[in-house]
Amino acid sequence: MNDTDSRRSEMVERWIRGRGVRDTQVLAVMEDLPREPFLPEHLHDEAYEDRPLTVAEGQTAPAPHVVAYMIEALGLRGGEKVLEIGAGTGYAAAILSRIAGEVFAIERHGELAAKAASALQDTGCTNVHMLHDAGTRGWSEEAPFDAILVSAAVPNVPETLKNQLTEGGRMVVAVGPDARAQELVRVTRGPRGQFEQEDLADLRFVPALGDQGIEGEPVAVTKPSAPRLTQRRPRQSGDLPGLIAARAEAFDDLETASLDAMMDRIGDARIVLIGEASHGTSEFYRMRARITRRLIEEKGFGIVAAEADWPDAARIDHYVRHREGPAAEWQAFARFPAWMWRNEETRAFADWLRDWNASRPGDRRAGFYGLDLYSLFNSAQATIDYLEDVDPDLARIARERYGCLSPWEADPAAYGRAALTGAYRECEADVVAMLADLMRKRQDYAAHDGARFLDAAQNAVLVANAERYYRIMYYGSRASWNLRDDHMFETLQNVLRFHGEDARAVVWAHNSHIGDARATEMSRRGERNLGELCARGYGTDSYRIGFGTDRGTVAAASEWNGPVEFKAVRPAHPQSFERQFHLSGLPGLILPLRAGHELDVATELSRPRLERAIGVIYRPETELASHYFEAELSRQFDEYVWIDETSAVAPLDSRPAPGLPDTYPFGA
C-alpha cells in the first residue's frame, strides 16, 4: 500500500467509519476512489483531510464525512437512477456512480463543471452525465429519479425537485438560511404522491447556491459573523479579572466555602439546577453535593433529579429512602460511561441522604430520580415486571409489543440505523400503543400503587421517547438533542406533579443542559435545553448554577464506549471565560450573576466569549474545535462557581462491596 492509499484508508477508518457511517458500499468506494483527481493540484496533499476545501473562488468542496453522510442517507441498493444538484468537483458523483446505475449531475459553475467532467472521465466514471446549468429546475427531461442529492445548502426543501422523485424515491438536502448551521433533511415520496420529511443531522455545509437559492427566487441568507476558530486576536479585558475578584465570594477550600449568601439568593426557588463543566471532575460533584445538602436541610427540597437513566437512579432511590425491593439481576450504572455516576463522590452523597432520611417518615424522605432516556431495554423490562403484578393480560401485550425492539438489545444505536435505512420496521407504533394502554388505566393503577405506578408509567414514557431518540440520533441531529432535553423536562414535571404543589427539586446535569440555551450558540442551531425549558416554564422559580475550571485532571474516554482515562485538562483558551476567571488569581469563588446583583461584572460577562464543555469524551489535542462553544455567561447562569484547579472523580469497582445489602445502589 502506497502513502496515498494509506492516507485514504486512514481517512475512511477515522473520519468516515469513525463518525458512524456503516454503509458497506459507501465505505468500500471511498476507500478505493482517489480524491486527488477532483481537486486542484495545490490541494492534493490535503485530499484526505476531513474538512471543507476551497477549490475555486466562491466554490467549496465539502468535508468527506459530509459527502458520506448524505450518500448513505439516500439508502442506495445498486442500479438506481440518481440526480445530483451542485456537483462541484465531481467527487460525490463519482462515489454515486460506483453504486448507482446512472448519475445525472448538474453544476452551475461552468469551469468547475468542465473540470468535474474531465475528472469523472479520467477515473472511469462513464455512467455520469454532466450538465452545466443552474439546477433551478432539476433535470425534468430525465425525471423521475430514484434518488436526488442536493450538494449545497438551500433555505427550503426544493419543491421542483420533490416532484422529480419516483414513488419511494429519496432526496437528501442540507436546509437552512444560516451559513453556520444547517439541518440534513431526507424527503421520501409516498405511494399517493405525499412526502415524508425527516431531520437527520446538524452540519455546516458549503454556502447556498448564490443568494437566489435553488429555486431561483431571492431569499434572505443570514450573513454569519466571523467564525470563532479564525479569530486571531483574542478579546482581552484588563478590567474583567479585577471585577470578578472584587465581586466574588472567594474560598480556598470547597469543603469550608460559605454557602450562606448563595442560599439567600436562591430564596424560594422551586427548582435549582446545578451543573458541571465535565462529567468526570471530583470538585464539581462534591460542591454540588454540598449545595444540595443545604437545600434539603434548610429549604425542604425533597427531589434530587439527575442526568441519569430512570431505572439506574431508582436503585439509588430505593437505597436512600430505605425501600424494600427484590435484588436486581443487573448492576446500576454499569453501561458506558460507568464512572459518571458509579464513583466515590456519588456514593458519599447517597450515604449521606440515606442517613438523613433514616429518622423521617416515609412520605417526608428525599428521593433520587433519573431524567435521561438511554435505558430503553431496562425500562421496557421494568414496565413488563410491573404489569405482571397488576395486569397480566396487559403484560402479555407489552411483551409482544416490546418484542419489536428485542433484536437490538445489545446495541440500541444499531436499531436507529436499521430503522433509518429501512432494513427493519420502526417500532414506534408498538411502543406508543403500549404507553397509551398504560395511561388509559392510570387511575385504576395509581389509586392503589402510587410510587410503583409512577415508576412504571415513567418507564413506559421513556421507552416511547427512547425508541424515537435512537431513530433520530444516528447522525446527531438537533432533533435528537431536543427530544432528550424535552424528555428530561417532562420527567422532572412528572416527578414534581407526583409529589405535590409544594415539591422542590434539585437538578444535577452538565452545564450544557442546565444553562439557558438561549444564551449560547446552541440556540442558533435550533437547540433548546432543560435550563431554557425551566426558565420558560417556571421563570424566577428556577435557578441555574454553573461551574468552571482552568486546569487539572478529569476522568473521560477518548471515544464513545472507550475505557475511562485520567487526562490532564489543558489551561483555558485565551478567548474563554475560563481564562478571565483564572486571571482573577483566586483558587475558588462563587459569583452571583442574576439581575439585581453586581451589574458591572454581569454586563461584562454578557459579552460573547468561548466556554469549555467536557462531557464523557475529552480530546485535548482538538480541544478548541471539540470542546468550546460561544456563550454569554451572565445570561446562561444565575450563579457561577469557579475552582481554578480540579481533579478527576474516583470511579468505583463494578463489583459490589462485601457485606452491603443487595439493594445497595451500586451492587448487583
C-alpha positions as CSV (number, residue, x, y, z in Angstrom):
1,M,0.0,0.0,0.0
2,N,1.5,3.3,-1.1
3,D,1.3,6.5,1.0
4,T,-1.7,7.8,-0.8
5,D,-3.7,4.6,-0.3
6,S,-2.6,4.6,3.3
7,R,-3.9,8.1,3.9
8,R,-7.1,7.4,2.1
9,S,-7.7,4.2,4.2
10,E,-6.9,6.2,7.4
11,M,-9.4,8.9,6.4
12,V,-12.2,6.3,5.9
13,E,-11.4,4.5,9.1
14,R,-11.0,7.6,11.3
15,W,-13.4,10.2,9.8
16,I,-16.0,8.2,7.9
17,R,-16.4,4.9,9.8
18,G,-15.3,6.7,13.0
19,R,-18.2,9.2,12.6
20,G,-20.8,6.4,12.4
21,V,-21.1,5.7,8.6
22,R,-21.8,2.0,8.2
23,D,-23.0,1.6,4.6
24,T,-20.5,-1.0,3.3
25,Q,-20.9,0.2,-0.3
26,V,-20.1,3.8,0.6
27,L,-17.1,2.8,2.8
28,A,-15.7,0.5,0.1
29,V,-16.0,3.1,-2.7
30,M,-14.4,5.9,-0.6
31,E,-11.5,3.6,0.4
32,D,-10.9,2.7,-3.3
33,L,-11.7,6.0,-5.1
34,P,-8.8,8.6,-5.2
35,R,-9.9,12.1,-4.4
36,E,-6.9,14.0,-5.9
37,P,-8.3,14.0,-9.5
38,F,-11.2,16.0,-8.2
39,L,-9.1,18.7,-6.6
40,P,-6.7,21.4,-7.9
41,E,-3.1,20.3,-7.8
42,H,-2.2,22.6,-4.9
43,L,-4.7,20.7,-2.7
44,H,-3.6,17.2,-3.4
45,D,-1.7,17.0,-0.1
46,E,-5.0,17.9,1.7
47,A,-7.2,15.4,-0.2
48,Y,-7.7,13.1,2.7
49,E,-8.2,15.7,5.5
50,D,-11.7,15.8,6.8
51,R,-12.5,19.4,6.2
52,P,-14.0,21.7,3.5
53,L,-11.6,22.9,0.8
54,T,-11.8,26.0,-1.3
55,V,-11.4,24.8,-4.9
56,A,-12.2,28.0,-6.7
57,E,-13.4,31.5,-5.9
58,G,-16.6,31.1,-4.0
59,Q,-16.6,27.3,-4.5
60,T,-16.1,24.9,-1.7
61,A,-15.7,21.1,-1.6
62,P,-17.5,19.7,1.5
63,A,-15.6,17.6,4.0
64,P,-15.6,13.9,3.1
65,H,-17.6,12.8,6.1
66,V,-20.5,15.1,5.0
67,V,-20.4,13.5,1.5
68,A,-20.5,10.1,3.1
69,Y,-23.4,11.0,5.4
70,M,-25.5,12.3,2.5
71,I,-24.9,9.4,0.2
72,E,-25.6,6.9,2.9
73,A,-28.8,8.6,3.8
74,L,-30.0,8.0,0.2
75,G,-30.2,4.3,1.1
76,L,-28.9,3.1,-2.4
77,R,-29.0,-0.6,-3.0
78,G,-27.4,-0.5,-6.5
79,G,-28.6,0.2,-10.0
80,E,-30.6,3.4,-9.2
81,K,-31.1,6.4,-11.4
82,V,-29.7,9.4,-9.4
83,L,-29.7,13.1,-9.8
84,E,-27.1,15.4,-8.1
85,I,-27.6,19.1,-7.9
86,G,-24.4,21.1,-7.3
87,A,-21.9,18.5,-8.5
88,G,-18.9,20.8,-7.7
89,T,-15.7,18.9,-8.2
90,G,-17.5,15.7,-9.2
91,Y,-16.3,13.7,-6.2
92,A,-19.7,12.8,-4.9
93,A,-20.9,12.0,-8.4
94,A,-18.0,9.6,-8.7
95,I,-18.9,7.8,-5.5
96,L,-22.6,7.6,-6.6
97,S,-21.5,6.2,-10.0
98,R,-19.8,3.3,-8.3
99,I,-23.1,2.4,-6.5
100,A,-26.0,3.6,-8.7
101,G,-26.8,2.6,-12.3
102,E,-26.8,6.1,-13.8
103,V,-26.0,9.5,-12.4
104,F,-27.1,12.8,-13.7
105,A,-25.1,15.7,-12.3
106,I,-25.7,19.4,-12.6
107,E,-23.2,22.2,-11.8
108,R,-23.9,25.9,-12.3
109,H,-20.2,27.0,-12.3
110,G,-19.0,26.4,-15.9
111,E,-15.3,26.0,-15.3
112,L,-15.9,23.7,-12.4
113,A,-18.4,21.6,-14.4
114,A,-15.8,21.1,-17.2
115,K,-13.1,20.1,-14.7
116,A,-15.5,17.7,-12.9
117,A,-16.5,16.1,-16.2
118,S,-12.8,15.6,-17.1
119,A,-12.0,14.1,-13.7
120,L,-15.0,11.7,-13.9
121,Q,-13.8,10.6,-17.4
122,D,-10.3,10.1,-16.1
123,T,-11.5,7.9,-13.2
124,G,-13.6,5.7,-15.4
125,C,-17.0,7.0,-14.3
126,T,-18.6,6.6,-17.7
127,N,-22.2,6.4,-16.3
128,V,-22.2,10.0,-15.1
129,H,-23.9,12.7,-17.3
130,M,-22.8,16.2,-16.5
131,L,-24.9,19.3,-17.3
132,H,-23.8,23.0,-16.9
133,D,-26.9,24.6,-15.6
134,A,-28.2,26.5,-12.5
135,G,-30.1,23.4,-11.3
136,T,-33.2,25.5,-10.5
137,R,-35.5,23.1,-12.5
138,G,-33.7,19.9,-11.8
139,W,-33.4,17.7,-14.9
140,S,-37.0,17.3,-16.0
141,E,-36.2,15.6,-19.3
142,E,-34.6,12.7,-17.4
143,A,-37.0,12.6,-14.5
144,P,-38.2,10.7,-12.5
145,F,-35.2,9.7,-10.3
146,D,-34.9,7.1,-7.6
147,A,-32.7,9.4,-5.6
148,I,-31.7,13.1,-5.6
149,L,-28.7,14.5,-3.8
150,V,-28.6,18.3,-3.3
151,S,-24.9,19.0,-2.6
152,A,-25.4,22.6,-1.4
153,A,-27.2,24.3,1.4
154,V,-30.6,25.8,0.5
155,P,-33.1,27.8,2.5
156,N,-36.0,25.5,2.0
157,V,-36.6,22.0,0.6
158,P,-36.9,22.5,-3.2
159,E,-40.5,21.8,-4.3
160,T,-39.5,21.3,-8.0
161,L,-37.1,18.5,-7.1
162,K,-39.6,16.7,-4.9
163,N,-41.8,16.2,-7.9
164,Q,-39.0,14.6,-9.9
165,L,-38.8,11.7,-7.4
166,T,-40.1,8.3,-8.2
167,E,-42.6,6.6,-5.8
168,G,-40.4,5.6,-2.8
169,G,-37.6,7.8,-4.1
170,R,-35.5,9.8,-1.6
171,M,-34.0,13.3,-1.7
172,V,-31.3,14.4,0.7
173,V,-30.6,18.1,1.1
174,A,-29.0,20.5,3.6
175,V,-31.6,23.1,4.6
176,G,-31.2,26.4,6.5
177,P,-30.6,30.1,5.7
178,D,-27.8,30.4,8.3
179,A,-24.5,29.5,6.7
180,R,-23.1,28.4,10.1
181,A,-25.7,25.6,10.7
182,Q,-28.0,23.6,8.5
183,E,-30.2,20.5,9.0
184,L,-29.6,17.5,6.9
185,V,-33.1,16.6,5.6
186,R,-34.4,13.5,3.8
187,V,-37.6,13.6,1.8
188,T,-39.3,10.4,0.7
189,R,-42.1,10.3,-1.9
190,G,-45.0,8.1,-0.8
191,P,-47.3,5.9,-2.9
192,R,-50.0,8.5,-3.2
193,G,-47.8,11.4,-4.0
194,Q,-47.4,12.5,-0.4
195,F,-43.9,13.4,1.0
196,E,-42.4,12.4,4.4
197,Q,-39.7,14.6,5.7
198,E,-37.1,13.5,8.3
199,D,-34.5,15.7,10.0
200,L,-31.3,13.6,10.1
201,A,-28.3,15.6,11.2
202,D,-26.8,19.0,12.0
203,L,-24.0,20.1,9.8
204,R,-22.2,23.1,8.3
205,F,-22.3,22.8,4.6
206,V,-20.9,24.7,1.6
207,P,-22.7,28.0,1.0
208,A,-26.1,28.1,-0.6
209,L,-26.3,28.3,-4.4
210,G,-25.9,32.1,-4.5
211,D,-28.4,34.4,-3.0
212,Q,-31.0,33.1,-5.4
213,G,-31.3,29.7,-3.7
214,I,-32.0,26.6,-5.8
215,E,-35.5,27.7,-6.9
216,G,-34.1,30.9,-8.5
217,E,-36.2,33.2,-6.2
218,P,-34.5,35.8,-4.0
219,V,-34.1,34.5,-0.4
220,A,-32.8,36.1,2.8
221,V,-29.5,34.5,3.6
222,T,-28.1,35.0,7.1
223,K,-24.6,36.5,6.9
224,P,-22.6,34.8,9.7
225,S,-20.3,36.6,11.9
226,A,-16.6,35.7,11.7
227,P,-16.1,32.1,12.6
228,R,-14.8,31.8,16.1
229,L,-12.0,29.5,15.1
230,T,-10.4,32.0,12.8
231,Q,-10.2,34.9,15.2
232,R,-6.5,35.8,15.6
233,R,-6.6,38.4,18.3
234,P,-8.5,37.2,21.4
235,R,-10.6,39.8,23.1
236,Q,-8.9,40.8,26.3
237,S,-10.3,42.8,29.1
238,G,-7.9,44.3,31.6
239,D,-10.9,45.1,33.9
240,L,-12.8,41.8,33.9
241,P,-10.5,39.7,36.1
242,G,-10.3,42.5,38.6
243,L,-14.1,42.9,38.6
244,I,-14.5,39.2,39.1
245,A,-12.2,39.2,42.1
246,A,-13.9,42.2,43.6
247,R,-17.4,40.9,43.2
248,A,-16.8,37.3,44.0
249,E,-17.2,35.3,47.3
250,A,-13.7,33.7,47.4
251,F,-12.8,30.5,49.1
252,D,-9.6,28.4,49.4
253,D,-11.3,25.1,50.2
254,L,-14.6,24.0,48.8
255,E,-15.4,21.9,51.9
256,T,-15.4,25.1,54.1
257,A,-16.6,27.6,51.5
258,S,-19.5,29.6,52.8
259,L,-22.8,29.0,51.0
260,D,-24.9,31.3,53.2
261,A,-25.2,34.1,50.7
262,M,-26.0,31.7,47.9
263,M,-28.8,30.2,49.9
264,D,-30.2,33.7,50.4
265,R,-30.0,34.4,46.7
266,I,-31.8,31.1,45.8
267,G,-34.6,32.2,48.1
268,D,-37.8,30.4,47.5
269,A,-36.9,29.0,44.1
270,R,-38.7,25.7,43.4
271,I,-36.1,24.2,41.0
272,V,-32.4,24.7,41.5
273,L,-30.3,23.4,38.5
274,I,-26.7,22.7,39.4
275,G,-24.3,22.0,36.6
276,E,-20.8,20.7,36.0
277,A,-18.3,21.6,33.3
278,S,-17.3,17.9,32.8
279,H,-18.8,14.5,33.7
280,G,-15.6,13.5,35.5
281,T,-14.4,16.2,37.9
282,S,-14.4,15.5,41.7
283,E,-14.7,19.1,42.9
284,F,-17.8,19.7,40.8
285,Y,-19.6,16.6,42.3
286,R,-18.5,17.5,45.8
287,M,-19.5,21.1,45.7
288,R,-22.8,20.2,44.0
289,A,-23.5,17.7,46.8
290,R,-22.7,20.4,49.5
291,I,-25.2,22.8,47.9
292,T,-27.8,20.1,47.6
293,R,-27.4,19.1,51.3
294,R,-28.1,22.7,52.3
295,L,-31.2,22.9,50.1
296,I,-32.5,19.6,51.6
297,E,-31.7,20.5,55.2
298,E,-32.8,24.2,55.2
299,K,-35.3,24.7,52.3
300,G,-37.2,21.4,52.3
301,F,-36.1,20.1,48.9
302,G,-37.2,16.5,48.5
303,I,-36.2,15.6,45.0
304,V,-32.8,15.1,43.5
305,A,-33.2,14.6,39.7
306,A,-30.0,13.7,37.9
307,E,-28.8,13.3,34.3
308,A,-29.1,9.6,34.7
309,D,-31.3,6.8,33.5
310,W,-34.5,6.3,35.4
311,P,-34.1,2.6,36.3
312,D,-30.5,3.1,37.4
313,A,-31.4,6.1,39.6
314,A,-34.3,4.0,41.0
315,R,-31.6,1.8,42.6
316,I,-30.2,4.8,44.5
317,D,-33.7,5.9,45.3
318,H,-34.5,2.5,46.9
319,Y,-31.4,2.7,49.0
320,V,-31.6,6.3,50.2
321,R,-35.3,6.0,51.1
322,H,-34.9,2.6,52.8
323,R,-37.4,1.0,50.4
324,E,-37.5,-2.8,50.3
325,G,-37.3,-4.4,46.9
326,P,-36.1,-7.6,45.3
327,A,-32.5,-7.9,44.3
328,A,-32.0,-6.9,40.7
329,E,-30.2,-9.1,38.1
330,W,-28.2,-6.1,36.8
331,Q,-25.9,-3.5,38.2
332,A,-26.8,0.1,38.2
333,F,-24.7,2.5,36.1
334,A,-22.8,-0.4,34.6
335,R,-23.0,0.8,31.0
336,F,-20.7,3.4,29.4
337,P,-19.9,5.9,30.9
338,A,-20.0,4.0,34.2
339,W,-17.7,6.4,36.1
340,M,-20.2,9.3,35.5
341,W,-22.3,8.1,38.5
342,R,-20.5,5.0,39.7
343,N,-17.9,6.9,41.7
344,E,-16.9,7.7,45.3
345,E,-18.4,11.2,45.2
346,T,-21.9,10.0,44.2
347,R,-21.7,7.2,46.8
348,A,-20.8,9.6,49.5
349,F,-23.9,11.7,48.8
350,A,-26.1,8.6,48.6
351,D,-24.8,7.5,52.0
352,W,-25.5,11.0,53.5
353,L,-29.0,11.0,52.0
354,R,-29.8,7.6,53.4
355,D,-28.7,8.8,56.9
356,W,-30.7,12.0,56.5
357,N,-33.9,10.0,55.6
358,A,-33.5,7.4,58.4
359,S,-35.3,9.5,61.0
360,R,-38.0,10.8,58.7
361,P,-41.4,9.3,57.9
362,G,-41.7,7.6,54.5
363,D,-43.6,10.4,52.8
364,R,-41.1,13.0,54.0
365,R,-37.9,11.3,52.7
366,A,-35.9,12.9,49.9
367,G,-35.7,10.8,46.7
368,F,-33.3,10.4,43.8
369,Y,-34.6,10.2,40.3
370,G,-33.2,9.8,36.8
371,L,-34.1,12.2,34.0
372,D,-32.4,10.6,31.0
373,L,-33.6,8.2,28.3
374,Y,-30.8,5.8,27.4
375,S,-32.2,2.9,29.3
376,L,-34.5,1.6,26.5
377,F,-34.4,-2.1,27.4
378,N,-34.2,-1.9,31.2
379,S,-37.2,0.4,31.1
380,A,-39.2,-1.9,28.9
381,Q,-38.5,-4.8,31.2
382,A,-39.4,-2.7,34.3
383,T,-42.8,-1.9,32.7
384,I,-43.5,-5.5,31.9
385,D,-42.5,-6.6,35.5
386,Y,-44.9,-4.1,37.0
387,L,-47.8,-5.2,34.7
388,E,-47.1,-8.9,35.6
389,D,-48.2,-8.0,39.1
390,V,-51.2,-5.7,38.4
391,D,-52.5,-6.7,34.9
392,P,-51.1,-10.0,33.5
393,D,-53.2,-9.6,30.3
394,L,-51.7,-6.2,29.5
395,A,-48.2,-7.6,30.5
396,R,-48.6,-10.2,27.7
397,I,-49.5,-7.5,25.2
398,A,-46.5,-5.5,26.4
399,R,-44.1,-8.4,25.8
400,E,-45.4,-8.7,22.3
401,R,-45.2,-5.0,21.5
402,Y,-41.8,-4.5,23.1
403,G,-40.6,-7.7,21.3
404,C,-40.2,-5.5,18.2
405,L,-37.1,-4.0,19.9
406,S,-35.6,-7.2,21.1
407,P,-33.1,-7.8,18.2
408,W,-31.3,-4.6,19.2
409,E,-30.9,-5.1,22.9
410,A,-27.2,-5.5,22.7
411,D,-26.8,-2.3,20.7
412,P,-29.7,0.1,20.8
413,A,-28.0,2.6,18.5
414,A,-28.0,-0.2,15.8
415,Y,-31.8,-0.1,15.9
416,G,-31.6,3.6,14.9
417,R,-29.5,2.8,11.9
418,A,-31.7,-0.2,10.9
419,A,-34.8,1.9,11.0
420,L,-33.1,4.8,9.2
421,T,-32.0,2.7,6.3
422,G,-35.3,0.8,6.0
423,A,-33.7,-2.5,7.0
424,Y,-36.1,-3.0,9.8
425,R,-39.6,-1.8,10.6
426,E,-39.8,1.0,13.1
427,C,-41.3,0.1,16.5
428,E,-42.9,3.4,17.1
429,A,-46.5,2.3,16.7
430,D,-46.0,-0.6,19.1
431,V,-44.3,1.3,21.9
432,V,-46.7,4.3,21.6
433,A,-49.7,1.9,21.8
434,M,-48.2,0.3,24.9
435,L,-47.9,3.7,26.5
436,A,-51.4,4.7,25.6
437,D,-52.9,1.4,27.1
438,L,-51.0,2.0,30.3
439,M,-52.1,5.6,30.5
440,R,-55.8,4.7,29.9
441,K,-55.6,2.6,33.1
442,R,-53.6,5.1,35.1
443,Q,-56.5,5.9,37.5
444,D,-57.0,2.3,38.4
445,Y,-53.3,1.6,38.9
446,A,-52.4,4.9,40.6
447,A,-55.2,4.6,43.1
448,H,-53.6,1.7,44.9
449,D,-50.0,1.7,43.6
450,G,-48.8,5.3,44.0
451,A,-45.0,5.4,43.6
452,R,-44.9,2.0,41.8
453,F,-47.3,3.3,39.1
454,L,-45.2,6.5,38.7
455,D,-42.1,4.2,38.2
456,A,-43.9,2.0,35.6
457,A,-45.5,4.9,33.8
458,Q,-42.2,6.8,33.6
459,N,-40.5,3.7,32.2
460,A,-43.2,3.4,29.5
461,V,-42.8,7.1,28.6
462,L,-39.0,6.5,28.5
463,V,-39.4,3.5,26.1
464,A,-41.6,5.6,23.7
465,N,-39.2,8.6,23.8
466,A,-36.0,6.4,23.6
467,E,-37.3,4.5,20.6
468,R,-37.7,7.8,18.8
469,Y,-34.4,9.1,20.1
470,Y,-32.4,6.1,18.8
471,R,-34.1,6.5,15.4
472,I,-33.1,10.2,15.1
473,M,-29.8,10.2,16.9
474,Y,-27.9,8.2,14.4
475,Y,-26.4,11.3,12.6
476,G,-26.5,13.6,15.6
477,S,-29.5,15.8,14.6
478,R,-30.5,18.7,16.7
479,A,-33.9,16.9,16.9
480,S,-32.3,14.2,19.0
481,W,-30.8,16.7,21.4
482,N,-34.2,18.5,21.7
483,L,-36.0,15.2,22.2
484,R,-33.6,14.2,25.0
485,D,-33.9,17.5,26.9
486,D,-37.7,17.6,26.3
487,H,-37.8,14.2,27.9
488,M,-35.8,15.3,30.9
489,F,-38.1,18.3,31.4
490,E,-41.2,16.2,31.0
491,T,-39.8,13.7,33.6
492,L,-39.0,16.5,36.0
493,Q,-42.5,17.8,35.7
494,N,-44.0,14.4,36.3
495,V,-42.0,13.9,39.5
496,L,-42.9,17.3,40.8
497,R,-46.5,16.7,40.0
498,F,-46.4,13.4,41.8
499,H,-45.0,14.9,44.9
500,G,-47.5,17.8,45.0
501,E,-47.6,21.6,44.5
502,D,-45.1,22.3,47.3
503,A,-42.4,19.9,45.9
504,R,-39.0,21.3,45.2
505,A,-36.3,19.7,43.1
506,V,-32.5,19.9,42.7
507,V,-31.3,19.0,39.2
508,W,-27.9,17.6,38.6
509,A,-26.7,17.8,34.9
510,H,-24.0,19.1,32.7
511,N,-23.7,22.9,32.2
512,S,-24.8,22.4,28.6
513,H,-28.2,21.0,29.9
514,I,-28.8,23.3,32.8
515,G,-27.6,26.7,31.5
516,D,-30.1,28.6,29.4
517,A,-29.5,27.6,25.8
518,R,-30.8,30.9,24.5
519,A,-27.5,32.5,25.8
520,T,-25.4,30.1,23.8
521,E,-24.7,29.2,20.2
522,M,-27.0,26.1,20.7
523,S,-29.9,28.4,20.1
524,R,-28.6,29.4,16.7
525,R,-28.6,25.7,15.8
526,G,-32.2,25.3,16.8
527,E,-31.4,23.5,20.1
528,R,-33.2,24.0,23.4
529,N,-32.3,22.5,26.7
530,L,-33.5,21.7,30.2
531,G,-32.3,25.1,31.6
532,E,-34.2,27.1,29.0
533,L,-37.4,25.0,29.4
534,C,-37.3,25.5,33.2
535,A,-36.7,29.2,32.7
536,R,-39.6,29.4,30.3
537,G,-41.9,27.2,32.5
538,Y,-41.0,28.4,36.0
539,G,-39.5,31.8,35.5
540,T,-37.6,33.1,38.6
541,D,-38.8,30.0,40.5
542,S,-35.9,28.2,38.7
543,Y,-32.3,29.0,39.5
544,R,-29.2,27.9,37.4
545,I,-25.7,27.4,38.9
546,G,-22.8,26.7,36.5
547,F,-19.3,25.5,37.2
548,G,-15.9,26.1,35.6
549,T,-12.2,25.3,35.9
550,D,-8.9,26.2,34.3
551,R,-6.8,23.1,34.6
552,G,-6.2,19.8,36.5
553,T,-7.3,16.2,35.7
554,V,-10.5,14.7,34.5
555,A,-11.9,11.2,34.1
556,A,-13.0,10.8,30.5
557,A,-12.8,8.5,27.5
558,S,-11.1,9.2,24.1
559,E,-14.0,7.7,22.2
560,W,-17.5,6.5,22.7
561,N,-17.6,3.2,24.6
562,G,-13.9,3.6,25.3
563,P,-12.3,2.9,28.7
564,V,-12.1,5.6,31.3
565,E,-8.8,7.5,31.3
566,F,-7.4,10.1,33.6
567,K,-6.4,13.0,31.5
568,A,-4.7,16.4,32.0
569,V,-7.1,19.3,31.4
570,R,-5.3,22.0,29.3
571,P,-5.2,25.5,30.6
572,A,-8.1,27.6,29.4
573,H,-8.1,29.2,25.9
574,P,-7.2,32.9,25.8
575,Q,-10.6,33.8,24.3
576,S,-12.6,32.0,27.0
577,F,-14.5,33.0,30.1
578,E,-12.3,30.4,31.9
579,R,-9.2,32.4,31.2
580,Q,-10.8,35.5,32.7
581,F,-11.7,33.7,35.9
582,H,-8.2,32.2,36.1
583,L,-6.7,35.7,35.7
584,S,-8.6,36.7,38.8
585,G,-6.0,34.9,40.8
586,L,-8.5,33.2,43.1
587,P,-8.3,29.4,43.8
588,G,-12.1,29.3,44.2
589,L,-15.0,31.7,44.0
590,I,-18.8,32.0,43.9
591,L,-20.1,34.8,41.6
592,P,-23.8,35.9,41.6
593,L,-25.0,36.8,38.1
594,R,-28.8,37.2,38.3
595,A,-30.0,40.7,37.6
596,G,-30.2,42.8,40.7
597,H,-26.7,41.9,41.9
598,E,-23.3,43.2,40.6
599,L,-24.4,44.6,37.2
600,D,-20.9,45.8,36.2
601,V,-19.4,42.3,36.2
602,A,-22.6,40.7,34.8
603,T,-22.6,43.2,31.9
604,E,-19.1,42.4,31.1
605,L,-19.8,38.6,31.3
606,S,-22.7,39.1,28.9
607,R,-20.3,39.8,26.0
608,P,-19.9,36.6,23.9
609,R,-16.8,34.5,24.7
610,L,-15.8,30.9,24.4
611,E,-16.8,28.5,27.2
612,R,-15.4,25.0,27.6
613,A,-17.5,21.8,27.9
614,I,-16.0,18.4,28.6
615,G,-18.5,15.5,28.5
616,V,-17.7,11.9,28.8
617,I,-15.2,12.2,26.0
618,Y,-12.2,14.6,26.1
619,R,-9.8,15.2,23.3
620,P,-7.2,17.7,24.4
621,E,-5.5,17.5,21.0
622,T,-8.5,19.1,19.3
623,E,-9.9,20.9,22.3
624,L,-10.7,24.2,20.6
625,A,-12.8,22.5,17.9
626,S,-14.2,19.8,20.1
627,H,-14.9,21.4,23.5
628,Y,-15.5,25.1,23.2
629,F,-18.7,26.9,22.2
630,E,-19.8,30.6,22.3
631,A,-21.9,31.8,25.2
632,E,-23.0,34.8,27.2
633,L,-22.2,33.7,30.7
634,S,-24.4,36.0,32.8
635,R,-27.5,35.1,30.7
636,Q,-26.7,31.4,30.8
637,F,-26.4,31.1,34.6
638,D,-27.7,32.9,37.7
639,E,-24.6,31.9,39.7
640,Y,-21.2,30.6,38.7
641,V,-18.8,28.5,40.8
642,W,-15.1,28.6,39.9
643,I,-12.5,26.2,41.0
644,D,-9.2,27.0,39.4
645,E,-7.5,23.6,39.6
646,T,-9.6,20.4,39.8
647,S,-9.1,16.6,39.9
648,A,-10.7,13.5,38.4
649,V,-13.6,11.6,40.1
650,A,-12.7,8.3,41.8
651,P,-14.5,5.5,39.9
652,L,-15.9,2.6,41.9
653,D,-15.1,-1.0,41.1
654,S,-18.0,-2.6,39.3
655,R,-18.2,-5.4,41.8
656,P,-20.4,-5.0,44.9
657,A,-18.6,-4.3,48.1
658,P,-18.7,-7.3,50.6
659,G,-21.4,-7.1,53.3
660,L,-23.6,-4.5,51.6
661,P,-27.3,-5.3,51.1
662,D,-28.3,-6.4,47.6
663,T,-30.5,-3.3,47.3
664,Y,-27.4,-1.1,47.6
665,P,-27.4,1.1,44.5
666,F,-24.0,0.1,43.2
667,G,-24.3,-3.6,44.0
668,A,-25.8,-6.3,41.8
